[in-house]
């Protein structure tokens, strides 16, 4: 899933942070280029060339650096609580947020539609993470098996109501959902960029994002773009209403530059 808002993710313990860098990689540049941790010949999607693949992986590596740097204003992660034995990251990239949270003593599961990112995450972090190629709308887990479901920057690129319902399905009683949102102001910035670039295609896509956000705001639905993919902005109010309908007690707060929405299910 394409992400936005951090590099354009509580703090991990110092021991967990240090262990992240014990990779069999000579540098993050090599990993982005597909070298160092076992070369992957490329994703199965033939439209994804090596240059684009390297760009996406470089983004995830930059996100890892942000997640491990407690002084970075772009960093935002959920607070782990006692009993969070199974954590799910929806739109996990290479697993950077899970690694930054710390994996010791818990089952850490990540899903992403970006096959190349999942492959590199598996090669890099091994059995510390359980990474699967999957979308937010169809999570490959049984119902009631997760304590914390997080979606740090990928919610805008999903069928939002279906993704929220799926995260609700896999949570145990008392489980939590943790989200960051893609607000309207961010999309308005894209509109200015498209206008200055004199790009009709970019302008049409940004107008789709704006309209889709308003559709979600007013009806709780989103529609796919011409390529079948989703993108929208979300307001805290619209997301909170949707989560409340799913049975969550909802809290909205601002952490640095991020709007965070957290929901908790009642205990059985």
N, C-alpha and C positions, 0 to 999 in steps of 0.2 A: 504494500500500500504506500502510496506516495504520502509524504508527511510535509508539514509546513509549520513555521512559527518558531522553531528553536534555532537550528543552524542557519537559516535564510534571512533534560528530560527531567521524609527522609533520608537521609544520607546513608551511604554504605559505610561499614566499619573500615578502619584503615587496613586491617588484614585482608578484608575482601577486596578492597581497591587495589592493594599491592598485587594480589594473586592474579588479577586480570591481566597484568602485563607479562606474565610468564607464559607467553604464547610461543609456539614454534614458528614465529614469523620474524623476519629480519626488520620489518618496519610496517607501519600502517599503509604506507604507499604501495608496498609490495602486495599487501592483501587486497587493496583496491584494484590493483592491476591483475589480480588472479594468481599471484605467486606467493610462495613462502609457506602457506598452510596446506599445500596440496592443491595443485592447479585444477580448477574446474573448467572444462572445455567450453562451457557456456550454457545458458538457459535453453530449455526446450523451445521456447517461443522464438521463432526465427526472426521476428521483427526487432528483437533486442540485440543490437550489435555489441561488440566488445567495448567500444567507447562509452556507450550509454550505460552498459553494465558497470563499468569502472566508476562512472559518475555516481550512480546510485549507491554503490558500496562505499565510496568515499564519503558520501553524505552520512551513512549509518556509522562510519568510524568517527566522524566529527561529532555525531550525536553521543557516542560512547564517551568521548573526551568531555563533553559538556556534562553528561550525567555523573561523571566521577569528580568533577570540579565543584566543590561546595560554594565557591565564590562566584560562580558564573550566574548572572542574572537570568539566563535562559533556562536554567536547570529547574525542573519541577518533577517530583516523584511522590507517590503516596507514602504515608506512614504505615509501616507494617505493625501489626498488633499481635499479641499473644493469640495463638490459635490459627494464624494464617499459615497453615501447613501446605496449602496448594494455591499457587498464584498463577493466573492466566493473563498474558499480555496479548491483546488483540491488535494486530498490526505491529508486530514486534521487531521488524527489520532483521538484523543479525542476532537479536536478543540483548541489545545494549542496556535497556532499562532493567531487565531482570538481573543482569550481571551487576549493575550498579546497586540494586537493592540488596544483593547478597543471596546466594543460593544455598548456603549451608543449613541443613536441617529442614529443608522444605522441598516440595516438588514444584519446579518452575516450568511452565508450559507457555510456549509462544506460537502464534499462528500468523501467517502473512501470505498474501497472494504472490509476493515476489520470490520466485523459486531460487534465483541466484543468491539472494540474501539469506534464505533459509539454508542453502547448501553451505555457504561460507560460515554461517553461525554454527552449524554442526561441526564443521571442520575445525573451527577455532576453539569452541568451548566444550566440545565432546559431550560426555554424559552429564555435565552439570546442568544442561538444559534439555528439555524435550521440545523440539521445534518441528512444526508441521506446515506444509503448504495447504492453506485453507483460507476461506473468506469469513468475514464476521457474520455473514448471514446464514452460515451453516457450520457451526463449530463442531469439530469431530470429538466431542466428549459426551459422556452420559449426563443425564440430569442430576443436579444436586451433588456435584463432585468438587466444586471450587469454593474457596473461602474469599478470595479477592479477584475480581475481574477488572483489569485496567485497560484503558484505551487512551494512550497519551496524546497522540496527535492524528490519529487515523480515522476518527469518527466522521469527519467531513466527506471522506471518500467511500462511504458505505451507503447502503439502503438503511438509513438511520433507524426507523422504527423496527425493522427486522433485526438489525444488529443489537439493539437494546433488548429486544425480546429474547434473543439467543443468549446474551450474557445473563439475563435473568434466569433462563432455563437451567443453565449449568451451575448456578450458585446454590450453596447449601442454605438452610434456614440460618439467619443471622449473618449471611454473607454480605459483602460490600461490592459496589460498583464504583469505579473512580474514572472520571473523564476530564479531558480538557477540550475546550470548544474553539471553533473557528468563527470569529465574530464578523459582523457585517463590515466593520471598519477595515478589516484586512482585505476583504473582497473589493471594497471601494478603492483601495490602493492598487489592486490589480487592474481596475477599470482605467485609472489614470495611466498606468504603464501601457495598456493596450492602445489607448487613444494616442499617446505620444509615439508609439511604434507604427501608427497608421495601419494596424493589422485588423482586417475585418474578421478573420477566423478567431483571433484572440478576443476581440471585442464581443463576438457572438458567444464565446464560451463563458466569458465573465458575466454577461447578461443572463445566461442560463443559470450560473451559480447564484446570482442575486435572486432571480425568480424562484429557484428551487428552495432557497432559504425562506422566502416569504411563503411559499406553499407549505413548508413544514411548520412555520409559525402559525399559519391560519388553519391548516387541516391535519397536521401531524403526519403528512405523507411527503415523499420525495419521488422524483421521476429520473430515469436515466437519461444521459446525453445521447447524441447520435451514435457514439461508439459503444453504447451499452454500459458505460461506467457511470458512477455517481459522483457528484460533488455538490456541496451546499454549505451555507453558513448556518449556525445555530445560536439562538438566544438562550440564556440561562432559564428563562421562563418556560419556553417551549419544551426544552429537555426535561426540566423539573416536572412539568405536567405529565409528560409521557412516562417518566419514572414513577410518579405517584400512582398512575393507573396500573402500573405493573406491581404495585405493592411496596414500594420503597419509601422510607422516610428520608427526605432529601435535604442536603445542605449545599449552599452555593457560597463560594468565597473567592477572593482574588489573591493569588500567590505570585508576587513579582509582576511579570507581564502576562500571566496566564489566568484565565477564568476556569476555576475547577468546580465541577459538580460531583458530589459524592452522595451515594444512596446506600442505605442499609436496610436489609430485610429483617422482619421480626423473627425472633426465635420461634421454633416450633412449639 
